[in-house]
Amino acid sequence: MKRIVIFASGSGSNAENIIKYFKNKNQGNVIAVLTNNPHAKVLERAENQNVSTVIFDKTELNNGVVLEKLNDLKPDLIVLAGFLLMFPATIIAHYPDKIINVHPALLPKYGGKGMYGMNVHKTVLENKEKETGISIHYVNEHYDEGAVIFQASVNIEDCTTPEAVAEKIHQLEHEHFPKVIEQLITTA
């Protein structure tokens, strides 16, 4: 069974969805959730699903402490699900093509530093886009520039607020993210 580790910084709805998806599957199991935010709701969600959690700070992410923890956990796949810090090159080098992220837009549009969550949805609406979507991609040393694995789009012509766009994006994430993870771990 493949070992999945999730990194998240916020509410953790995607993390919880992924954990639940793999609960009764034989291909993989979420073994830990790591966060840089000691107040993140993802901690409660993970604990409610009996998944261990690790809290770290930015210094520990960059000085090798988190890499050491990952090496102890021996993940087959690292999933960024609403993780807001730049992932260090040292971790990426240790886990080539084993780190993925979900981005709430159709990359290469609306990616890069500062483009996350409501910032993305607000910008998409301001630019009068007719559709947006999600991009699941490999993580490299630059925000949102890794090779795209999967994209799904949705019409947003009826959306008048960033929150309405966010709701449609969350539906896409919850539907597709676990399935893409499952595909990756079964073909690895």
C-alpha positions as CSV (number, residue, x, y, z in Angstrom):
1,M,0.0,0.0,0.0
2,K,1.4,3.4,-1.0
3,R,2.0,6.0,1.7
4,I,0.6,9.5,1.1
5,V,1.6,12.6,3.1
6,I,-0.5,15.8,2.9
7,F,0.7,19.3,3.5
8,A,-2.0,21.9,4.2
9,S,-2.1,25.4,5.7
10,G,-5.8,26.1,6.2
11,S,-9.2,24.5,6.6
12,G,-8.2,21.2,5.1
13,S,-11.4,20.3,3.2
14,N,-9.3,18.8,0.4
15,A,-7.1,16.9,2.9
16,E,-10.1,15.5,4.6
17,N,-11.7,14.5,1.3
18,I,-8.5,12.7,0.2
19,I,-8.2,10.9,3.6
20,K,-11.8,9.7,3.4
21,Y,-11.4,8.7,-0.3
22,F,-8.5,6.3,0.6
23,K,-10.0,5.0,3.9
24,N,-11.4,1.8,2.2
25,K,-9.0,1.6,-0.7
26,N,-6.1,-0.9,-1.1
27,Q,-3.9,1.4,-3.2
28,G,-2.9,4.0,-0.7
29,N,-3.4,5.5,2.7
30,V,-2.8,9.0,4.1
31,I,-0.3,8.4,6.9
32,A,0.2,12.0,8.0
33,V,-0.9,15.6,7.6
34,L,1.8,18.3,8.0
35,T,1.0,22.0,8.5
36,N,2.8,25.2,9.1
37,N,-0.2,26.7,10.9
38,P,-0.8,25.6,14.5
39,H,-4.4,27.0,14.3
40,A,-5.3,25.3,11.0
41,K,-8.6,23.5,10.9
42,V,-6.9,20.7,8.9
43,L,-5.4,19.5,12.2
44,E,-8.9,18.9,13.7
45,R,-10.0,17.2,10.4
46,A,-7.0,14.9,10.3
47,E,-7.3,14.0,14.0
48,N,-11.0,13.2,13.5
49,Q,-10.0,10.7,10.8
50,N,-7.2,9.2,13.0
51,V,-4.4,10.5,10.9
52,S,-1.3,11.8,12.7
53,T,-0.4,15.4,12.4
54,V,2.9,17.4,12.5
55,I,3.2,21.1,13.1
56,F,6.3,22.9,11.9
57,D,7.4,26.5,11.2
58,K,9.0,28.0,8.2
59,T,12.5,27.7,9.6
60,E,12.0,23.9,10.1
61,L,10.7,23.6,6.6
62,N,13.9,25.1,5.2
63,N,16.5,23.9,7.6
64,G,16.1,20.1,7.1
65,V,13.8,19.3,10.0
66,V,10.8,18.7,7.8
67,L,12.9,16.7,5.3
68,E,14.1,14.5,8.1
69,K,10.5,13.9,9.2
70,L,9.5,13.0,5.6
71,N,12.4,10.6,5.4
72,D,11.1,8.9,8.6
73,L,7.6,8.7,7.1
74,K,8.8,7.3,3.8
75,P,6.0,8.7,1.6
76,D,5.4,7.4,-1.9
77,L,3.6,10.7,-2.7
78,I,3.5,14.1,-1.1
79,V,0.3,16.1,-1.7
80,L,0.1,19.8,-1.3
81,A,-3.6,20.7,-0.6
82,G,-3.8,24.3,0.2
83,F,-0.2,24.6,1.4
84,L,0.9,28.2,1.1
85,L,4.6,28.2,1.6
86,M,7.2,27.8,-1.1
87,F,8.3,24.2,-1.0
88,P,12.1,24.0,-0.5
89,A,14.3,22.8,-3.4
90,T,16.1,20.3,-1.0
91,I,12.8,18.4,-0.4
92,I,11.9,18.5,-4.1
93,A,15.4,17.1,-4.9
94,H,14.9,14.2,-2.5
95,Y,11.4,13.4,-3.9
96,P,11.6,14.1,-7.6
97,D,8.2,13.7,-9.3
98,K,6.7,12.6,-6.0
99,I,5.2,16.0,-5.0
100,I,2.0,17.3,-6.4
101,N,-0.2,20.4,-5.9
102,V,-3.7,21.5,-6.8
103,H,-4.1,25.0,-8.1
104,P,-7.5,26.7,-8.3
105,A,-7.1,28.0,-11.9
106,L,-6.2,26.7,-15.3
107,L,-2.5,27.1,-15.4
108,P,-0.5,28.8,-16.8
109,K,-3.1,31.5,-16.2
110,Y,-3.4,32.9,-12.7
111,G,-0.4,31.2,-11.1
112,G,2.6,32.4,-9.3
113,K,3.4,34.1,-6.0
114,G,0.3,35.5,-4.2
115,M,-2.1,33.6,-6.5
116,Y,-4.0,31.4,-4.2
117,G,-7.5,31.0,-2.9
118,M,-9.7,34.0,-3.1
119,N,-6.9,36.1,-4.7
120,V,-7.2,33.8,-7.8
121,H,-11.0,33.8,-7.9
122,K,-11.2,37.6,-7.5
123,T,-8.7,38.1,-10.4
124,V,-10.5,35.6,-12.6
125,L,-13.8,37.5,-12.1
126,E,-12.1,40.9,-12.6
127,N,-10.8,39.6,-15.9
128,K,-14.3,38.6,-16.9
129,E,-13.3,35.0,-17.6
130,K,-16.1,32.7,-18.8
131,E,-14.5,29.6,-17.3
132,T,-11.9,28.6,-14.8
133,G,-10.9,25.4,-13.3
134,I,-8.2,23.4,-11.4
135,S,-4.7,22.3,-12.3
136,I,-3.0,19.4,-10.6
137,H,0.7,19.6,-11.2
138,Y,4.1,18.5,-10.1
139,V,5.9,20.8,-7.7
140,N,9.2,22.4,-8.8
141,E,11.2,25.3,-7.4
142,H,8.8,27.9,-8.7
143,Y,5.2,28.6,-7.7
144,D,2.8,26.8,-10.1
145,E,5.3,26.1,-12.8
146,G,5.7,22.3,-12.5
147,A,4.4,20.0,-15.3
148,V,0.6,19.8,-15.4
149,I,-0.8,16.3,-14.7
150,F,-4.5,17.1,-15.0
151,Q,-6.9,20.0,-15.6
152,A,-10.7,20.3,-15.3
153,S,-12.7,23.4,-16.2
154,V,-16.1,24.8,-15.2
155,N,-18.2,27.6,-16.6
156,I,-18.5,30.6,-14.3
157,E,-20.6,33.0,-16.4
158,D,-23.3,32.8,-13.7
159,C,-20.8,33.7,-10.9
160,T,-20.9,37.2,-9.5
161,T,-18.7,36.8,-6.4
162,P,-15.3,35.1,-5.7
163,E,-17.1,32.9,-3.2
164,A,-19.4,31.6,-5.9
165,V,-16.3,30.8,-8.0
166,A,-14.6,29.1,-5.0
167,E,-17.6,26.8,-4.5
168,K,-17.4,25.6,-8.1
169,I,-13.6,25.1,-7.7
170,H,-14.0,23.1,-4.5
171,Q,-16.5,20.8,-6.3
172,L,-13.9,20.2,-9.0
173,E,-11.1,19.6,-6.5
174,H,-13.1,17.2,-4.4
175,E,-14.2,15.3,-7.4
176,H,-10.9,15.0,-9.2
177,F,-8.0,15.4,-6.8
178,P,-8.3,12.0,-5.1
179,K,-8.8,10.2,-8.4
180,V,-5.6,11.8,-9.8
181,I,-3.7,10.8,-6.7
182,E,-5.0,7.2,-7.0
183,Q,-3.9,7.1,-10.7
184,L,-0.4,8.3,-9.8
185,I,0.1,5.8,-7.0
186,T,-1.2,2.9,-9.0
187,T,1.0,3.6,-12.0
188,A,4.1,4.4,-9.9
